[in-house]
Amino acid sequence: MTKMTVFTVLMILFAVNLFGETIYVNNAIQSSGATGTQTTPFNTIASAIAKAQSGDVILIVGNHDGKQLTYNESVVIPKELESLSINGDNNPIIDGSGEKGSNNNAAFLIKAETVRISNLTVKNFIGGNINELGVKGGAAFAFTAGLKDARIERNIIENCNYGMIFNQNQSLRISGNTLKGFPAVEKNNPKAGGVGIMVFTDNQYIQDNHIGDKSPNTISGAEYAAIYVGSEQVLAFADFTRISNNIIKDNTGYGIVMSSLEGSCILSGNVFEGNKTAIFLKSDNHDTFIEKNTFKGSVGSAEVVTNESYSGAMLYSIWKHFENIFEKPTFAKIEKEGYESIIDSDNLRYIRTNQADAEKDGGSNGVLSK
């Protein structure tokens, strides 16, 4: 065998290993000898996952002879199945109507550290619990591992307690998805549903994540928050997390909640409209940069709500210096009895009582003096 022939064989083997096998799922074709090929596809996603190896592609057929296909399944992607891609052809529907009450009620419970999921419609994962994440309610995509790389792109998610929920993750990319309708199991508890995209950790980094970026997500109908990033328990380290260019509208809860984060997080280029409140900066988030967003008006009393740890000067900078656009009068307030900081862009009014008593100031910036 010549050196060139040996090289060619090695390259072919490398390509096979790199790109893997394509496994087909089509529940409109019944085959007793299903092998996962295009002509003898598996009838269930679970069967395809059972056959798959790392690096394979599972292609789920969504339309057969003009008929829309629905898969009533809840599946687990095991830890050892790395670099798996799950793609929809003609938007197959994954329906969780029959999965209520499950101890791990998710369309995809993902234990692997790397995965790609695209072009699916997932709906009706309501109720039950996701025990491995310690949350109440069902989810379209639930990731239990400390992610090293994941891509969630161009999916439609409807009527789930959570659209996507991630824990202890790095290098996460979420783009081009449409998410709508997220009821909460319990009010005002991010670990009880009502969240479109939840990225949280109790003990590790949230690092190098991009939600939206160049291909926006559209998120509506969340009872608690369209996007939640952070921790309810401890200070989370969240370097290089970027939430940008998303359309966040008509959520009965918050648009974005950032909770107990330390590190560089950027909210940029997002459009907020018709939410209860656009942004809630909860606990420590002093390295969170809010820039170049458009605020078209919230249903509640303010666009940005913080707790008492935020200075009026920080809120004023968001309003005045970071190229954010506010189309309605009331901008921000600090939420705690006895503390209030409001900027009203119509009256050029800026008040802060968390640091000093406020008095009216006729200055050109509308800033009230101490």
NUTI-918961 format. One record per residue (C-alpha): chain; x, y, z. Coordinates in pm, whole numbers, padded with zeros to 5 digits. Each point is the difference from the previous one (the first is absolute). Layout:
BEGIN
<rec unit="A" u="X" v="Y" w="Z"/>
...
//
This chain:
BEGIN
<rec unit="A" u="00000" v="00000" w="00000"/>
<rec unit="A" u="00148" v="00337" w="-00103"/>
<rec unit="A" u="00039" v="00291" w="00235"/>
<rec unit="A" u="-00272" v="00186" w="-00190"/>
<rec unit="A" u="-00243" v="-00292" w="00036"/>
<rec unit="A" u="00070" v="-00027" w="00373"/>
<rec unit="A" u="-00059" v="00372" w="00036"/>
<rec unit="A" u="-00328" v="-00021" w="-00192"/>
<rec unit="A" u="-00128" v="-00286" w="00215"/>
<rec unit="A" u="00091" v="00186" w="00319"/>
<rec unit="A" u="-00182" v="00310" w="-00122"/>
<rec unit="A" u="-00313" v="-00204" w="-00077"/>
<rec unit="A" u="00008" v="-00158" w="00345"/>
<rec unit="A" u="00047" v="00342" w="00157"/>
<rec unit="A" u="-00297" v="00140" w="-00196"/>
<rec unit="A" u="-00225" v="-00290" w="00102"/>
<rec unit="A" u="00092" v="00050" w="00364"/>
<rec unit="A" u="-00041" v="00378" w="-00024"/>
<rec unit="A" u="-00340" v="00017" w="-00166"/>
<rec unit="A" u="-00151" v="-00325" w="00126"/>
<rec unit="A" u="-00306" v="-00180" w="-00130"/>
<rec unit="A" u="-00342" v="00148" w="-00082"/>
<rec unit="A" u="-00282" v="-00186" w="00174"/>
<rec unit="A" u="-00355" v="00061" w="-00124"/>
<rec unit="A" u="-00319" v="00014" w="00207"/>
<rec unit="A" u="-00339" v="-00010" w="-00174"/>
<rec unit="A" u="-00306" v="-00132" w="00184"/>
<rec unit="A" u="-00208" v="-00004" w="-00320"/>
<rec unit="A" u="00201" v="-00295" w="-00136"/>
<rec unit="A" u="-00051" v="-00328" w="00182"/>
<rec unit="A" u="00286" v="-00244" w="-00043"/>
<rec unit="A" u="00053" v="-00315" w="00204"/>
<rec unit="A" u="00366" v="00001" w="-00099"/>
<rec unit="A" u="00071" v="00370" w="00062"/>
<rec unit="A" u="00369" v="00084" w="-00010"/>
<rec unit="A" u="-00016" v="00381" w="-00003"/>
<rec unit="A" u="00062" v="00049" w="-00369"/>
<rec unit="A" u="-00212" v="00233" w="-00210"/>
<rec unit="A" u="-00201" v="-00294" w="-00143"/>
<rec unit="A" u="-00024" v="-00195" w="00326"/>
<rec unit="A" u="-00011" v="00275" w="00264"/>
<rec unit="A" u="-00060" v="-00040" w="00369"/>
<rec unit="A" u="-00350" v="00086" w="00121"/>
<rec unit="A" u="00118" v="00166" w="00322"/>
<rec unit="A" u="00267" v="00247" w="00100"/>
<rec unit="A" u="00090" v="-00226" w="00292"/>
<rec unit="A" u="00088" v="-00284" w="-00240"/>
<rec unit="A" u="00229" v="00231" w="-00196"/>
<rec unit="A" u="00176" v="00115" w="00317"/>
<rec unit="A" u="00046" v="-00362" w="00108"/>
<rec unit="A" u="00184" v="-00071" w="-00326"/>
<rec unit="A" u="00193" v="00326" w="-00025"/>
<rec unit="A" u="00367" v="00046" w="00075"/>
<rec unit="A" u="00194" v="00315" w="00071"/>
<rec unit="A" u="00012" v="00230" w="-00301"/>
<rec unit="A" u="-00312" v="-00142" w="-00166"/>
<rec unit="A" u="-00289" v="00203" w="-00141"/>
<rec unit="A" u="-00361" v="-00091" w="00079"/>
<rec unit="A" u="-00236" v="00135" w="-00265"/>
<rec unit="A" u="-00365" v="00012" w="00109"/>
<rec unit="A" u="-00246" v="00019" w="-00289"/>
<rec unit="A" u="-00283" v="00249" w="00051"/>
<rec unit="A" u="-00204" v="-00042" w="-00316"/>
<rec unit="A" u="-00082" v="-00319" w="-00187"/>
<rec unit="A" u="-00214" v="00013" w="-00316"/>
<rec unit="A" u="-00144" v="00333" w="00110"/>
<rec unit="A" u="-00084" v="-00115" w="00354"/>
<rec unit="A" u="00149" v="00180" w="00299"/>
<rec unit="A" u="00165" v="-00250" w="00235"/>
<rec unit="A" u="-00021" v="00013" w="00381"/>
<rec unit="A" u="00216" v="-00196" w="00243"/>
<rec unit="A" u="-00135" v="-00052" w="00352"/>
<rec unit="A" u="00329" v="-00068" w="00173"/>
<rec unit="A" u="00226" v="00098" w="00287"/>
<rec unit="A" u="00357" v="-00118" w="-00057"/>
<rec unit="A" u="00338" v="00000" w="00174"/>
<rec unit="A" u="00332" v="00070" w="-00170"/>
<rec unit="A" u="00256" v="-00187" w="00212"/>
<rec unit="A" u="00329" v="00150" w="00115"/>
<rec unit="A" u="00216" v="-00218" w="-00225"/>
<rec unit="A" u="-00182" v="00110" w="-00316"/>
<rec unit="A" u="00207" v="00309" w="-00078"/>
<rec unit="A" u="-00016" v="00229" w="-00304"/>
<rec unit="A" u="-00343" v="-00128" w="-00101"/>
<rec unit="A" u="-00208" v="00210" w="-00240"/>
<rec unit="A" u="-00379" v="-00020" w="00002"/>
<rec unit="A" u="-00155" v="00176" w="-00298"/>
<rec unit="A" u="-00358" v="00035" w="-00118"/>
<rec unit="A" u="-00101" v="-00030" w="-00363"/>
<rec unit="A" u="-00316" v="00207" w="-00063"/>
<rec unit="A" u="-00046" v="00083" w="00368"/>
<rec unit="A" u="-00110" v="-00324" w="00169"/>
<rec unit="A" u="-00217" v="00052" w="00309"/>
<rec unit="A" u="00112" v="-00146" w="00333"/>
<rec unit="A" u="-00313" v="00004" w="00217"/>
<rec unit="A" u="00014" v="-00058" w="00375"/>
<rec unit="A" u="-00374" v="-00020" w="00061"/>
<rec unit="A" u="00029" v="-00362" w="00111"/>
<rec unit="A" u="00310" v="00054" w="00214"/>
<rec unit="A" u="-00156" v="00192" w="00291"/>
<rec unit="A" u="00109" v="-00103" w="00347"/>
<rec unit="A" u="00336" v="-00141" w="-00104"/>
<rec unit="A" u="00289" v="00028" w="00248"/>
<rec unit="A" u="00213" v="00135" w="-00283"/>
<rec unit="A" u="-00261" v="00165" w="-00217"/>
<rec unit="A" u="00199" v="00134" w="-00296"/>
<rec unit="A" u="-00020" v="-00062" w="-00371"/>
<rec unit="A" u="00379" v="-00039" w="00008"/>
<rec unit="A" u="00180" v="-00065" w="00328"/>
<rec unit="A" u="00362" v="00051" w="-00104"/>
<rec unit="A" u="00287" v="-00138" w="00207"/>
<rec unit="A" u="00268" v="00035" w="-00268"/>
<rec unit="A" u="00235" v="00298" w="00005"/>
<rec unit="A" u="-00020" v="00078" w="-00373"/>
<rec unit="A" u="-00311" v="-00005" w="-00219"/>
<rec unit="A" u="-00172" v="00174" w="-00292"/>
<rec unit="A" u="-00381" v="00031" w="-00021"/>
<rec unit="A" u="-00174" v="00183" w="-00283"/>
<rec unit="A" u="-00322" v="00040" w="-00199"/>
<rec unit="A" u="-00243" v="-00171" w="00241"/>
<rec unit="A" u="-00339" v="00106" w="00135"/>
<rec unit="A" u="-00035" v="-00100" w="00366"/>
<rec unit="A" u="-00314" v="00064" w="00202"/>
<rec unit="A" u="-00217" v="-00094" w="00297"/>
<rec unit="A" u="00259" v="-00113" w="00253"/>
<rec unit="A" u="-00187" v="00115" w="00309"/>
<rec unit="A" u="00010" v="-00123" w="00361"/>
<rec unit="A" u="00204" v="-00269" w="00166"/>
<rec unit="A" u="00358" v="00071" w="00105"/>
<rec unit="A" u="00353" v="-00011" w="-00131"/>
<rec unit="A" u="00159" v="-00168" w="00297"/>
<rec unit="A" u="00360" v="00018" w="-00118"/>
<rec unit="A" u="-00021" v="00378" w="-00017"/>
<rec unit="A" u="-00212" v="00045" w="00311"/>
<rec unit="A" u="-00278" v="00190" w="-00176"/>
<rec unit="A" u="-00375" v="-00036" w="-00026"/>
<rec unit="A" u="-00169" v="-00020" w="-00337"/>
<rec unit="A" u="00067" v="-00131" w="-00349"/>
<rec unit="A" u="00245" v="00121" w="-00264"/>
<rec unit="A" u="00067" v="-00027" w="-00370"/>
<rec unit="A" u="00378" v="-00033" w="00049"/>
<rec unit="A" u="00157" v="-00074" w="00341"/>
<rec unit="A" u="00379" v="-00025" w="00031"/>
<rec unit="A" u="00130" v="-00167" w="00315"/>
<rec unit="A" u="00374" v="-00010" w="-00081"/>
<rec unit="A" u="00263" v="00269" w="00030"/>
<rec unit="A" u="-00016" v="00093" w="-00367"/>
<rec unit="A" u="00315" v="00058" w="-00200"/>
<rec unit="A" u="-00168" v="00073" w="-00330"/>
<rec unit="A" u="-00363" v="00012" w="-00113"/>
<rec unit="A" u="-00192" v="00156" w="-00289"/>
<rec unit="A" u="-00379" v="00044" w="00018"/>
<rec unit="A" u="-00120" v="00161" w="-00322"/>
<rec unit="A" u="-00319" v="00075" w="-00195"/>
<rec unit="A" u="-00240" v="-00194" w="00223"/>
<rec unit="A" u="-00360" v="00089" w="00088"/>
<rec unit="A" u="-00099" v="-00058" w="00362"/>
<rec unit="A" u="-00356" v="00043" w="00127"/>
<rec unit="A" u="-00186" v="-00052" w="00326"/>
<rec unit="A" u="00268" v="-00147" w="00228"/>
<rec unit="A" u="00090" v="00098" w="00356"/>
<rec unit="A" u="00355" v="00053" w="-00130"/>
<rec unit="A" u="00110" v="00041" w="-00358"/>
<rec unit="A" u="00365" v="-00078" w="00068"/>
<rec unit="A" u="00174" v="-00054" w="00332"/>
<rec unit="A" u="00377" v="-00026" w="00043"/>
<rec unit="A" u="00224" v="-00055" w="00302"/>
<rec unit="A" u="00376" v="00056" w="00042"/>
<rec unit="A" u="00077" v="00081" w="-00361"/>
<rec unit="A" u="00261" v="00137" w="-00234"/>
<rec unit="A" u="-00004" v="00080" w="-00368"/>
<rec unit="A" u="-00376" v="00001" w="-00045"/>
<rec unit="A" u="-00152" v="00147" w="-00316"/>
<rec unit="A" u="-00377" v="00059" w="-00023"/>
<rec unit="A" u="-00116" v="00171" w="-00317"/>
<rec unit="A" u="-00292" v="00040" w="-00237"/>
<rec unit="A" u="-00255" v="-00172" w="00224"/>
<rec unit="A" u="-00364" v="00101" w="00053"/>
<rec unit="A" u="-00127" v="-00059" w="00353"/>
<rec unit="A" u="-00351" v="00078" w="00123"/>
<rec unit="A" u="-00223" v="-00087" w="00292"/>
<rec unit="A" u="00174" v="-00099" w="00325"/>
<rec unit="A" u="-00236" v="-00047" w="00296"/>
<rec unit="A" u="00143" v="-00022" w="00350"/>
<rec unit="A" u="-00065" v="-00283" w="00244"/>
<rec unit="A" u="00053" v="00249" w="00286"/>
<rec unit="A" u="-00003" v="00377" w="-00022"/>
<rec unit="A" u="00325" v="00196" w="00039"/>
<rec unit="A" u="00223" v="-00307" w="00021"/>
<rec unit="A" u="00242" v="-00051" w="-00290"/>
<rec unit="A" u="00041" v="-00365" w="00099"/>
<rec unit="A" u="-00370" v="-00059" w="-00048"/>
<rec unit="A" u="-00042" v="00085" w="-00366"/>
<rec unit="A" u="-00123" v="00302" w="-00189"/>
<rec unit="A" u="00338" v="00050" w="-00173"/>
<rec unit="A" u="00082" v="-00003" w="-00371"/>
<rec unit="A" u="00379" v="-00044" w="00029"/>
<rec unit="A" u="00158" v="-00076" w="00338"/>
<rec unit="A" u="00378" v="-00006" w="00041"/>
<rec unit="A" u="00086" v="-00061" w="00363"/>
<rec unit="A" u="00262" v="-00144" w="00228"/>
<rec unit="A" u="00037" v="-00060" w="00372"/>
<rec unit="A" u="00373" v="-00065" w="00009"/>
<rec unit="A" u="00181" v="00051" w="-00331"/>
<rec unit="A" u="00069" v="00238" w="-00283"/>
<rec unit="A" u="-00242" v="00126" w="-00259"/>
<rec unit="A" u="00255" v="00091" w="-00264"/>
<rec unit="A" u="00023" v="00097" w="-00366"/>
<rec unit="A" u="-00374" v="-00033" w="-00066"/>
<rec unit="A" u="-00184" v="00177" w="-00280"/>
<rec unit="A" u="-00378" v="00035" w="00002"/>
<rec unit="A" u="-00115" v="00159" w="-00322"/>
<rec unit="A" u="00317" v="00161" w="-00129"/>
<rec unit="A" u="-00025" v="00036" w="-00380"/>
<rec unit="A" u="-00319" v="-00206" w="-00036"/>
<rec unit="A" u="-00267" v="00120" w="00244"/>
<rec unit="A" u="-00235" v="-00206" w="00211"/>
<rec unit="A" u="-00361" v="00116" w="00036"/>
<rec unit="A" u="-00143" v="-00069" w="00346"/>
<rec unit="A" u="-00352" v="00076" w="00125"/>
<rec unit="A" u="-00257" v="-00118" w="00251"/>
<rec unit="A" u="00232" v="-00081" w="00295"/>
<rec unit="A" u="-00162" v="00031" w="00342"/>
<rec unit="A" u="00328" v="00043" w="00192"/>
<rec unit="A" u="00265" v="00105" w="-00257"/>
<rec unit="A" u="00077" v="-00034" w="-00368"/>
<rec unit="A" u="00369" v="-00049" w="00087"/>
<rec unit="A" u="00150" v="-00075" w="00342"/>
<rec unit="A" u="00377" v="-00011" w="00057"/>
<rec unit="A" u="00165" v="-00053" w="00336"/>
<rec unit="A" u="-00046" v="-00167" w="00336"/>
<rec unit="A" u="-00253" v="00013" w="00282"/>
<rec unit="A" u="00245" v="-00155" w="00247"/>
<rec unit="A" u="00353" v="00135" w="-00038"/>
<rec unit="A" u="00201" v="00249" w="-00199"/>
<rec unit="A" u="00038" v="-00139" w="-00353"/>
<rec unit="A" u="00302" v="00076" w="-00218"/>
<rec unit="A" u="-00126" v="00094" w="-00344"/>
<rec unit="A" u="00285" v="00131" w="-00211"/>
<rec unit="A" u="-00052" v="00065" w="-00371"/>
<rec unit="A" u="-00374" v="-00060" w="-00002"/>
<rec unit="A" u="-00182" v="00199" w="-00266"/>
<rec unit="A" u="-00376" v="00044" w="-00049"/>
<rec unit="A" u="-00048" v="00198" w="-00317"/>
<rec unit="A" u="-00239" v="00084" w="-00282"/>
<rec unit="A" u="-00298" v="-00190" w="00143"/>
<rec unit="A" u="-00364" v="00107" w="-00031"/>
<rec unit="A" u="-00157" v="-00026" w="00345"/>
<rec unit="A" u="-00363" v="00102" w="00007"/>
<rec unit="A" u="-00336" v="-00057" w="00167"/>
<rec unit="A" u="00133" v="-00195" w="00297"/>
<rec unit="A" u="-00220" v="00027" w="00310"/>
<rec unit="A" u="00321" v="-00029" w="00206"/>
<rec unit="A" u="00343" v="00152" w="-00054"/>
<rec unit="A" u="00179" v="00022" w="-00331"/>
<rec unit="A" u="00347" v="-00085" w="00137"/>
<rec unit="A" u="00103" v="-00086" w="00357"/>
<rec unit="A" u="00367" v="00014" w="00094"/>
<rec unit="A" u="00055" v="-00140" w="00350"/>
<rec unit="A" u="00316" v="-00006" w="00213"/>
<rec unit="A" u="00251" v="00019" w="-00284"/>
<rec unit="A" u="00365" v="00091" w="00017"/>
<rec unit="A" u="00193" v="00051" w="-00320"/>
<rec unit="A" u="-00052" v="00162" w="-00336"/>
<rec unit="A" u="-00357" v="-00040" w="-00129"/>
<rec unit="A" u="-00136" v="00208" w="-00286"/>
<rec unit="A" u="-00362" v="00075" w="-00089"/>
<rec unit="A" u="00014" v="00166" w="-00339"/>
<rec unit="A" u="-00229" v="00071" w="-00295"/>
<rec unit="A" u="-00309" v="-00163" w="00151"/>
<rec unit="A" u="-00351" v="00134" w="-00061"/>
<rec unit="A" u="-00241" v="00002" w="00297"/>
<rec unit="A" u="-00371" v="00067" w="-00038"/>
<rec unit="A" u="-00312" v="-00067" w="00205"/>
<rec unit="A" u="00171" v="-00194" w="00280"/>
<rec unit="A" u="-00086" v="00045" w="00369"/>
<rec unit="A" u="00354" v="00135" w="00039"/>
<rec unit="A" u="00275" v="-00012" w="-00262"/>
<rec unit="A" u="00300" v="-00078" w="00227"/>
<rec unit="A" u="00031" v="-00103" w="00365"/>
<rec unit="A" u="00354" v="00030" w="00140"/>
<rec unit="A" u="-00030" v="-00222" w="00306"/>
<rec unit="A" u="00268" v="-00003" w="00271"/>
<rec unit="A" u="00358" v="00057" w="-00124"/>
<rec unit="A" u="00048" v="00071" w="-00371"/>
<rec unit="A" u="00245" v="00288" w="-00005"/>
<rec unit="A" u="00193" v="-00117" w="-00306"/>
<rec unit="A" u="-00314" v="-00029" w="-00211"/>
<rec unit="A" u="00007" v="00245" w="-00290"/>
<rec unit="A" u="-00334" v="00114" w="-00142"/>
<rec unit="A" u="00053" v="00175" w="-00331"/>
<rec unit="A" u="-00167" v="00076" w="-00335"/>
<rec unit="A" u="-00333" v="-00159" w="00098"/>
<rec unit="A" u="-00340" v="00134" w="-00105"/>
<rec unit="A" u="-00270" v="00030" w="00268"/>
<rec unit="A" u="-00344" v="00051" w="-00154"/>
<rec unit="A" u="-00192" v="00011" w="00325"/>
<rec unit="A" u="-00082" v="-00246" w="00277"/>
<rec unit="A" u="-00340" v="-00082" w="00142"/>
<rec unit="A" u="00132" v="00053" w="00354"/>
<rec unit="A" u="00125" v="00319" w="00160"/>
<rec unit="A" u="00359" v="-00014" w="-00127"/>
<rec unit="A" u="00226" v="-00137" w="-00269"/>
<rec unit="A" u="00288" v="-00094" w="00233"/>
<rec unit="A" u="-00042" v="-00120" w="00359"/>
<rec unit="A" u="00285" v="-00061" w="00243"/>
<rec unit="A" u="00036" v="-00062" w="00369"/>
<rec unit="A" u="00157" v="00236" w="00253"/>
<rec unit="A" u="00361" v="-00090" w="-00088"/>
<rec unit="A" u="-00008" v="00215" w="-00313"/>
<rec unit="A" u="00087" v="00365" w="00003"/>
<rec unit="A" u="-00209" v="00261" w="-00171"/>
<rec unit="A" u="00315" v="00095" w="-00192"/>
<rec unit="A" u="00012" v="-00345" w="-00160"/>
<rec unit="A" u="-00362" v="00024" w="-00110"/>
<rec unit="A" u="00057" v="00349" w="-00132"/>
<rec unit="A" u="00294" v="-00122" w="-00210"/>
<rec unit="A" u="-00216" v="-00273" w="-00156"/>
<rec unit="A" u="-00256" v="00264" w="-00088"/>
<rec unit="A" u="00233" v="00272" w="-00119"/>
<rec unit="A" u="00336" v="-00134" w="-00116"/>
<rec unit="A" u="-00024" v="-00351" w="-00147"/>
<rec unit="A" u="-00200" v="00067" w="-00318"/>
<rec unit="A" u="-00317" v="-00164" w="00127"/>
<rec unit="A" u="-00325" v="00132" w="-00151"/>
<rec unit="A" u="-00301" v="00055" w="00228"/>
<rec unit="A" u="-00326" v="00072" w="-00179"/>
<rec unit="A" u="-00220" v="00030" w="00311"/>
<rec unit="A" u="00041" v="00232" w="00300"/>
<rec unit="A" u="00081" v="-00210" w="00307"/>
<rec unit="A" u="00339" v="-00162" w="-00014"/>
<rec unit="A" u="00117" v="-00156" w="00324"/>
<rec unit="A" u="-00070" v="-00054" w="00365"/>
<rec unit="A" u="00163" v="-00171" w="00295"/>
<rec unit="A" u="-00233" v="-00253" w="00152"/>
<rec unit="A" u="00003" v="00002" w="00379"/>
<rec unit="A" u="-00220" v="00165" w="00257"/>
<rec unit="A" u="00150" v="00337" w="00085"/>
<rec unit="A" u="00229" v="00005" w="-00305"/>
<rec unit="A" u="-00087" v="00149" w="-00333"/>
<rec unit="A" u="00193" v="00114" w="-00302"/>
<rec unit="A" u="-00198" v="00119" w="-00300"/>
<rec unit="A" u="00106" v="00164" w="-00323"/>
<rec unit="A" u="-00285" v="00152" w="-00195"/>
<rec unit="A" u="00112" v="00097" w="-00349"/>
<rec unit="A" u="-00301" v="00227" w="-00062"/>
<rec unit="A" u="00067" v="00220" w="00300"/>
<rec unit="A" u="00376" v="-00053" w="00016"/>
<rec unit="A" u="-00046" v="-00125" w="00355"/>
<rec unit="A" u="00263" v="-00203" w="00183"/>
<rec unit="A" u="-00050" v="-00100" w="00362"/>
<rec unit="A" u="00211" v="-00212" w="00229"/>
<rec unit="A" u="-00082" v="-00059" w="00364"/>
<rec unit="A" u="00218" v="-00305" w="00055"/>
<rec unit="A" u="00310" v="00220" w="00027"/>
<rec unit="A" u="-00133" v="00343" w="00090"/>
<rec unit="A" u="-00317" v="00203" w="00029"/>
<rec unit="A" u="-00098" v="00147" w="-00332"/>
<rec unit="A" u="-00084" v="00359" w="-00079"/>
<rec unit="A" u="-00105" v="00148" w="-00330"/>
<rec unit="A" u="00291" v="00118" w="-00212"/>
<rec unit="A" u="-00039" v="00224" w="-00301"/>
<rec unit="A" u="00315" v="-00134" w="-00165"/>
<rec unit="A" u="00003" v="-00080" w="-00371"/>
<rec unit="A" u="00021" v="-00375" w="00070"/>
<rec unit="A" u="-00300" v="00010" w="00228"/>
<rec unit="A" u="00201" v="-00148" w="00285"/>
<rec unit="A" u="-00125" v="00067" w="00348"/>
<rec unit="A" u="00260" v="00106" w="00250"/>
<rec unit="A" u="00062" v="-00156" w="00339"/>
//
